[in-house]
């Protein structure tokens, strides 16, 4: 049986994640209230942040920044887009 959640990102009920995608309390909050589709949106946004800011995910400062942006993306005012970012239209 598929687990459904009221997705905080989509604003509607959708198929939930199969497991917490991130450790700790933030991961549990995401598991409880973000759908697979909502998580996929974050992965795309995170990839853009890594590329535009030239982040290294193994660097502790980069990881802290990405975690803060993830928190804002799902539960805050939304993660920002770098000023110089121009979408490719994919």
N, C-alpha and C positions, 0 to 999 in steps of 0.2 A: 504494500500500500504506500502511495506517495504521501510524503509529509508536506502539508501546505502551511504557509505562513502569510500573515498580513504584512506584505513587504513595505518597509518604511521608505524605500527608494522609489518604488513604482506606485505606491498609494493604492494597492489592490492586493487581493489574495493571489498567490502564485506558488509554484513548486519550490519547497525549501531546499536548503543545502543538505547534503548527506552527512556532513560532519563539520565541526567548527573549523573555519579556514585559517584561523590565527589563534595563537595561544592566549591564555589568560581571560580576564573579564571582557575585554573588547571582542575577542573571538567568540565568546559565549553570547554576547549581545548581538553580534552579527548573525550567528547561527539561529538565534531565537526570532530575529525580525528582518532578515534580508533573504530574498529569494535567489535562486540560481541566476536568474536574469539580472537582478540587481548586482550580484557579485561580479558577473561578467562585465557589467558597466564599469565597476571599480577597476578591474584588471586592465581594461583599455585606458582608463584615466591614469592609472599608476604607470603604465608603460609610457604614456606621453610625458608624465612628470620625470621619469627616469631619463628619458631621451633628451628632453628640453633642458633639464638642469644638470645633465651629465652625471647622474648619481651612480654610486656604486653600492648596491644593496648589502654588501658585506661590511661596509663602513658604518660604525655605530651612529654617526651624525645623520647619515642618509636614512638609515632605518628609523631613527627617531622622527625625522621629518615625514617620512612616508606614513608612519603610524599616526602622527598628528593629522595629516591630510586625510587618512582613511576615516578617522573619527569625525572630522568635519564633513566629509563626503556623505556619510550615512546619518550622523546624529547632530550635526551642527549646521552652520550656515552654508555649507557646500565647499568643496575644495576649489581653490582658485586655479585659473589657467595662466601660465606665464604671459606677460604682456606681448612678447615677440612671437607667440605661438600662432601659426596660421594652419587651420585644418586643411587636409588634403582633399576632402570631399569623397573619401572612399565609401 
